[in-house]
Amino acid sequence: MTKQEGARNPERQLIDLYTWSTPNGRKVSIMLEELGLAYRVFPIDITSGDQHAEDFVAISPNHKIPAIVDHETGTELMESGAILMYLAHKTGKLMSSIGPQFWQEMEWLMFQMGHIGPMLGQTHHFVKFNPGKSPYAEARYSKENARLYQVLETRLGAKNYIAGDYSIVDIATWPWISRYEFQQMDLNDYPRLKDWYLRIAERPAVQRGYAVPQALSVPIPE
């Protein structure tokens, strides 16, 4: 859904996305593109402190991106995992109904939320942005980063996607792996993970969603 399409059809702009170009932010823009939902983007520049603005905190009390407002239902949500589940439930796509497959998806979604995101985020903080400040932290998080990559490598041994079919699990995980260079990781050391990464990178919706917020941003209204 392009900005121009939204401008021609303002009544279709059902979802406002507050985001920035981080892995967590890109999860939601990729999801919206995969689902073909109409949305508009309000960039929250976390390098300038926009996340602490009163209007944004009213939507996201934790001062974190991403957040959405669904004008069709009146729903306001923070937390990327919750947003992905909400959008999947809203459309009936990319998440199974409750049953064995659903719980497998939840297992691996929680793995992303509890391990991939927090641990790789710490690798970014200490290894990419603050090298030399804490050798202990650099070693700790680099080791855990490699361990988590190996968990995914093993999981993908007999599967094209983490939970079987392409789902919110892959959408949640892929943006974090896309920053393998930040983590000083070589995807060639994890051939199954690399194949998964490239397979998803070829999806047009992923490419469009990854470009957000720059490609679709509109000013935050006064």
LUMFI-879858 format. One record per residue (C-alpha): residue number from 0; x, y, z. Coordinates in nm, 4 decimals. Layout:
N
{NUM, {X, Y, Z}}
...
END
This chain:
222
{0, {0.0000, 0.0000, 0.0000}}
{1, {0.1789, 0.3135, -0.1152}}
{2, {0.1442, 0.6622, 0.0251}}
{3, {-0.0033, 0.7723, -0.3048}}
{4, {-0.2712, 0.5016, -0.2925}}
{5, {-0.3609, 0.6108, 0.0581}}
{6, {-0.3868, 0.9727, -0.0528}}
{7, {-0.6349, 0.8794, -0.3271}}
{8, {-0.8378, 0.6685, -0.0873}}
{9, {-0.8195, 0.8352, 0.2563}}
{10, {-1.1155, 0.6306, 0.3792}}
{11, {-0.9012, 0.3170, 0.3396}}
{12, {-0.6305, 0.4424, 0.5759}}
{13, {-0.7588, 0.2293, 0.8601}}
{14, {-0.4360, 0.1792, 1.0552}}
{15, {-0.1839, 0.4331, 1.1804}}
{16, {0.1632, 0.2868, 1.2336}}
{17, {0.4066, 0.4629, 1.4664}}
{18, {0.7500, 0.3228, 1.3945}}
{19, {1.1187, 0.3652, 1.3226}}
{20, {1.3765, 0.1713, 1.1191}}
{21, {1.4543, -0.0930, 1.3810}}
{22, {1.3966, -0.4692, 1.3687}}
{23, {1.0916, -0.4410, 1.5941}}
{24, {0.9492, -0.1577, 1.3887}}
{25, {1.0035, -0.3404, 1.0629}}
{26, {0.8145, -0.6465, 1.1865}}
{27, {0.4884, -0.4535, 1.1743}}
{28, {0.5397, -0.2732, 0.8440}}
{29, {0.6317, -0.6060, 0.6817}}
{30, {0.3205, -0.7643, 0.8327}}
{31, {0.0987, -0.4832, 0.7057}}
{32, {0.2459, -0.5178, 0.3581}}
{33, {0.2050, -0.8957, 0.3596}}
{34, {-0.1597, -0.8574, 0.4581}}
{35, {-0.2294, -0.5770, 0.2114}}
{36, {-0.3883, -0.3617, 0.4806}}
{37, {-0.4230, 0.0113, 0.4275}}
{38, {-0.2036, 0.2122, 0.6618}}
{39, {-0.0125, 0.5322, 0.7011}}
{40, {0.3157, 0.5807, 0.8812}}
{41, {0.4128, 0.8280, 1.1490}}
{42, {0.7899, 0.8096, 1.2048}}
{43, {0.8978, 0.8207, 1.5682}}
{44, {1.2628, 0.9241, 1.5614}}
{45, {1.3990, 0.7406, 1.8629}}
{46, {1.7382, 0.9087, 1.8162}}
{47, {1.5731, 1.2451, 1.8843}}
{48, {1.3498, 1.1387, 2.1718}}
{49, {1.0182, 1.1325, 1.9847}}
{50, {0.9241, 0.8198, 2.1814}}
{51, {0.8867, 1.0321, 2.4951}}
{52, {0.6360, 1.2763, 2.3443}}
{53, {0.3105, 1.2898, 2.5382}}
{54, {0.0895, 1.2029, 2.2404}}
{55, {0.2947, 0.8948, 2.1584}}
{56, {0.3172, 0.7772, 2.5191}}
{57, {-0.0626, 0.7890, 2.5343}}
{58, {-0.0576, 0.5089, 2.2731}}
{59, {0.2610, 0.3342, 2.3878}}
{60, {0.3027, 0.3742, 2.7657}}
{61, {0.6376, 0.1924, 2.7538}}
{62, {0.7843, 0.4680, 2.5322}}
{63, {0.8761, 0.2094, 2.2671}}
{64, {0.8011, 0.1639, 1.8988}}
{65, {0.6137, 0.0179, 1.7217}}
{66, {0.2553, 0.1034, 1.8071}}
{67, {-0.0639, 0.1086, 1.6026}}
{68, {-0.4063, 0.2662, 1.6063}}
{69, {-0.6713, 0.0734, 1.4145}}
{70, {-0.9398, 0.3274, 1.3310}}
{71, {-1.1777, 0.0563, 1.2156}}
{72, {-1.1964, -0.1013, 1.5614}}
{73, {-1.0653, 0.1763, 1.7861}}
{74, {-0.7838, -0.0525, 1.9014}}
{75, {-0.4541, 0.0979, 2.0200}}
{76, {-0.1628, -0.1407, 2.0708}}
{77, {0.2044, -0.1368, 2.1625}}
{78, {0.4470, -0.4332, 2.1637}}
{79, {0.5413, -0.5819, 1.8281}}
{80, {0.4425, -0.9401, 1.9105}}
{81, {0.0967, -0.8358, 2.0273}}
{82, {0.0530, -0.6226, 1.7160}}
{83, {0.1464, -0.9112, 1.4866}}
{84, {-0.1024, -1.1388, 1.6605}}
{85, {-0.3735, -0.8742, 1.6453}}
{86, {-0.3258, -0.8165, 1.2720}}
{87, {-0.3177, -1.1908, 1.2046}}
{88, {-0.6390, -1.2392, 1.4021}}
{89, {-0.8009, -0.9418, 1.2289}}
{90, {-0.7372, -1.0881, 0.8834}}
{91, {-0.7265, -1.4609, 0.9527}}
{92, {-0.3862, -1.4821, 0.7857}}
{93, {-0.0302, -1.5802, 0.8821}}
{94, {-0.1343, -1.7343, 1.2151}}
{95, {-0.3177, -2.0612, 1.2707}}
{96, {-0.6396, -2.1038, 1.4663}}
{97, {-0.5974, -2.2523, 1.8134}}
{98, {-0.4678, -2.6065, 1.7940}}
{99, {-0.1308, -2.7860, 1.7731}}
{100, {0.0025, -2.5668, 1.4919}}
{101, {-0.1016, -2.2480, 1.6714}}
{102, {0.0896, -2.3478, 1.9820}}
{103, {0.3962, -2.4318, 1.7745}}
{104, {0.3782, -2.0825, 1.6284}}
{105, {0.3381, -1.9325, 1.9761}}
{106, {0.6365, -2.1308, 2.1023}}
{107, {0.8642, -1.9864, 1.8364}}
{108, {0.7120, -1.6392, 1.8504}}
{109, {0.7895, -1.6304, 2.2225}}
{110, {1.1404, -1.7562, 2.1418}}
{111, {1.1840, -1.4501, 1.9232}}
{112, {1.0336, -1.2127, 2.1779}}
{113, {1.2235, -1.3572, 2.4739}}
{114, {1.5585, -1.4472, 2.3180}}
{115, {1.6268, -1.3390, 1.9584}}
{116, {1.5179, -0.9784, 2.0096}}
{117, {1.6593, -0.9038, 2.3552}}
{118, {1.9881, -1.0913, 2.3135}}
{119, {2.0671, -0.9737, 1.9609}}
{120, {1.9693, -0.6238, 2.0693}}
{121, {2.2345, -0.6391, 2.3386}}
{122, {2.4853, -0.7566, 2.0784}}
{123, {2.4028, -0.4442, 1.8772}}
{124, {2.4489, -0.2281, 2.1864}}
{125, {2.7834, -0.3659, 2.3012}}
{126, {2.9443, -0.5053, 1.9850}}
{127, {2.8242, -0.2654, 1.7165}}
{128, {2.7734, 0.0664, 1.8937}}
{129, {2.9976, 0.0500, 2.2029}}
{130, {3.2954, -0.1709, 2.1168}}
{131, {3.5711, -0.1787, 2.3735}}
{132, {3.3520, -0.0520, 2.6589}}
{133, {3.2884, -0.3928, 2.8161}}
{134, {3.4844, -0.6939, 2.6905}}
{135, {3.2783, -0.9165, 2.9206}}
{136, {2.9478, -0.7996, 2.7699}}
{137, {3.0824, -0.8256, 2.4151}}
{138, {3.1942, -1.1857, 2.4743}}
{139, {2.8749, -1.2803, 2.6582}}
{140, {2.6319, -1.1512, 2.3979}}
{141, {2.8379, -1.2601, 2.0978}}
{142, {2.8435, -1.6145, 2.2368}}
{143, {2.4685, -1.6084, 2.2983}}
{144, {2.4115, -1.4603, 1.9529}}
{145, {2.5953, -1.7556, 1.7966}}
{146, {2.4034, -2.0023, 2.0130}}
{147, {2.0678, -1.8597, 1.9019}}
{148, {2.1725, -1.8693, 1.5370}}
{149, {2.2518, -2.2372, 1.5845}}
{150, {1.9094, -2.3002, 1.7405}}
{151, {1.7505, -2.1557, 1.4258}}
{152, {1.9924, -2.3436, 1.2016}}
{153, {1.8917, -2.6716, 1.3641}}
{154, {1.5225, -2.5861, 1.3586}}
{155, {1.5364, -2.5096, 0.9856}}
{156, {1.7063, -2.8404, 0.9068}}
{157, {1.3885, -2.9972, 0.7691}}
{158, {1.1705, -2.6894, 0.7268}}
{159, {1.1481, -2.3979, 0.4885}}
{160, {1.0087, -2.1742, 0.7637}}
{161, {1.0476, -2.1730, 1.1404}}
{162, {0.7013, -2.3019, 1.2308}}
{163, {0.6434, -2.4976, 0.9103}}
{164, {0.4572, -2.2539, 0.6870}}
{165, {0.5441, -1.8863, 0.6454}}
{166, {0.3883, -1.7071, 0.9413}}
{167, {0.4168, -1.4284, 1.1954}}
{168, {0.7085, -1.6233, 1.3441}}
{169, {0.9218, -1.5611, 1.0360}}
{170, {0.8069, -1.2004, 1.0128}}
{171, {0.9042, -1.1434, 1.3767}}
{172, {1.2442, -1.3114, 1.3446}}
{173, {1.3680, -1.2075, 1.0009}}
{174, {1.4346, -0.8356, 1.0718}}
{175, {1.6685, -0.9316, 1.3561}}
{176, {1.8660, -1.1726, 1.1381}}
{177, {1.8784, -0.9065, 0.8674}}
{178, {2.1212, -0.7215, 1.0930}}
{179, {2.3729, -1.0040, 1.0984}}
{180, {2.6467, -0.7574, 1.0043}}
{181, {2.5715, -0.5517, 1.3184}}
{182, {2.6195, -0.8740, 1.5108}}
{183, {2.9452, -0.9614, 1.3260}}
{184, {2.7893, -1.2895, 1.2175}}
{185, {2.8673, -1.4752, 0.8953}}
{186, {2.5543, -1.6340, 0.7506}}
{187, {2.7728, -1.8715, 0.5507}}
{188, {2.8371, -2.0503, 0.8799}}
{189, {2.4634, -2.1259, 0.9001}}
{190, {2.3591, -2.2447, 0.5522}}
{191, {1.9990, -2.3380, 0.6379}}
{192, {1.9461, -2.0083, 0.8158}}
{193, {2.1010, -1.8274, 0.5211}}
{194, {1.8648, -2.0020, 0.2765}}
{195, {1.5688, -1.9044, 0.4965}}
{196, {1.6943, -1.5467, 0.5168}}
{197, {1.7340, -1.5146, 0.1396}}
{198, {1.4001, -1.6847, 0.0700}}
{199, {1.2191, -1.4259, 0.2796}}
{200, {1.4293, -1.1364, 0.1504}}
{201, {1.2969, -1.2067, -0.1993}}
{202, {0.9351, -1.1453, -0.0977}}
{203, {0.8115, -0.8122, -0.2423}}
{204, {0.6064, -0.7347, 0.0695}}
{205, {0.9154, -0.7835, 0.2855}}
{206, {1.1140, -0.5479, 0.0652}}
{207, {0.8415, -0.2817, 0.0837}}
{208, {0.7940, -0.3222, 0.4565}}
{209, {1.1659, -0.3081, 0.5258}}
{210, {1.1849, 0.0335, 0.3584}}
{211, {0.9421, 0.1831, 0.6117}}
{212, {0.9379, 0.4401, 0.7667}}
{213, {1.1334, 0.6319, 0.5044}}
{214, {0.9244, 0.5303, 0.2051}}
{215, {0.5798, 0.5946, 0.3495}}
{216, {0.6234, 0.8593, 0.6164}}
{217, {0.3842, 1.1450, 0.6687}}
{218, {0.4200, 1.4280, 0.9227}}
{219, {0.2688, 1.3706, 1.2641}}
{220, {-0.0352, 1.5998, 1.2820}}
{221, {-0.0274, 1.8895, 1.5292}}
END
